């Protein structure tokens, strides 16, 4: 039963965060005044071109906006893969918990929460930036750029969203599983 929580709970939590993000985005869009956010590529270009700045800065702003949107999109794809890897590795921590080593399990829980929170916040802030862009282009681009910094900010609060931090604890958990299996096999002889 406990091991099934490693496979069911993270996926359900991620689905909950994504459905909450979709609901919040839909409500934000209706609050802004349309059925969608209403910022098309043409509207973005005309809003940015209405700024009284040079062409070089306009191109730079468009590149930054495109970079941020693409980075958030691919980060969400990567986060789904990391969640799958986390689910697979999560069951190995059961062997460590029995022996009294809960550090790996706690880091695993923080990583799952970090992945879900980051996916939720990053998408909502990106959509909010697109909505603000109607009224204030520079503020909207600033919010869009801030969306790509969410994983770094959550990492500073102890919610890691990468696979690097848990590599050593995963190796230790796998070694613990092998040791327990050998001990049980030796006791059965």
C-alpha positions, -999 to +999 in steps of 0.1 A: +000+000+000+028+024+009+047+017-023+016+024-044+015+059-029+048+065-046+032+059-080-003+073-075+001+103-053+027+123-073+008+118-105-025+128-089-009+159-073+006+169-107-028+164-124-044+185-096-019+213-101-024+214-138-062+213-136-060+241-110-038+261-133-062+257-162-091+267-141-073+298-128-061+307-163-097+305-176-109+327-147-081+352-153-090+353-190-126+360-182-116+387-157-094+403-184-125+405-206-124+378-232-128+341-237-091+339-241-062+361-230-067+380-262-030+388-269-022+375-304+011+378-321-001+408-341-014+426-310+019+419-292+039+433-321+017+464-324+018+470-286+056+467-286+061+488-317+040+516-301+067+520-275+089+551-282+122+532-282+146+522-309+143+492-332+172+474-315+154+475-282+121+463-298+139+433-314+156+426-280+122+427-262+106+403-288+136+379-284+133+380-246+096+374-248+099+345-272+128+330-253+108+331-220+077+315-235+097+287-252+117+281-220+086+277-199+070+254-225+100+231-227+105+233-189+070+219-184+078+190-208+110+183-189+091+185-156+068+157-167+098+135-175+114+143-141+082+134-124+082+100-141+118+094-130+109+105-095+080+080-094+102+052-105+129+060-079+105+068-051+098+031-043+135+026-035+131+050-005+108+025+012+139+004+020+156+033+036+126+043+057+125+009+074+162+013+084+155+047+099+170+069+071+143+093+062+164+120+046+161+106+011+123+102+015+119+138+027+140+151-002+118+130-025+087+146-011+101+181-015+110+173-051+075+161-060+060+192-043+086+214-060+078+200-095+040+205-090+043+240-075+067+251-102+045+238-130+015+256-115+033+289-108+052+292-140+022+287-162+000+311-142+026+338-141+032+334-179-005+338-186-007+368-162+022+384-181+004+380-214-028+395-199-009+425-184+007+431-218-025+446-231-022+475-207+015+478-200+039+461-224+071+465-204+054+452-172+040+423-192+074+414-206+089+417-171+063+393-157+068+369-186+106+369-179+099+364-142+080+332-150+112+316-163+128+322-129+103+303-108+124+271-106+154+290-093+132+307-067+116+275-055+150+260-053+161+287-029+132+277-006+143+241-006+120+227-032+143+212-058+129+205-092+159+188-108+172+153-107+208+162-096+202+167-059+188+132-052+213+112-072+235+102-042+205+094-020+191+073-048+223+053-050+223+049-013+186+037-014+194+012-041+224-001-021+202-004+009+177-025-011+204-048-024+218-052+012+183-060+026+177-085-002+210-103+005+203-103+042+168-119+037+182-144+012+210-153+036+185-157+065+163-180+044+192-205+037 
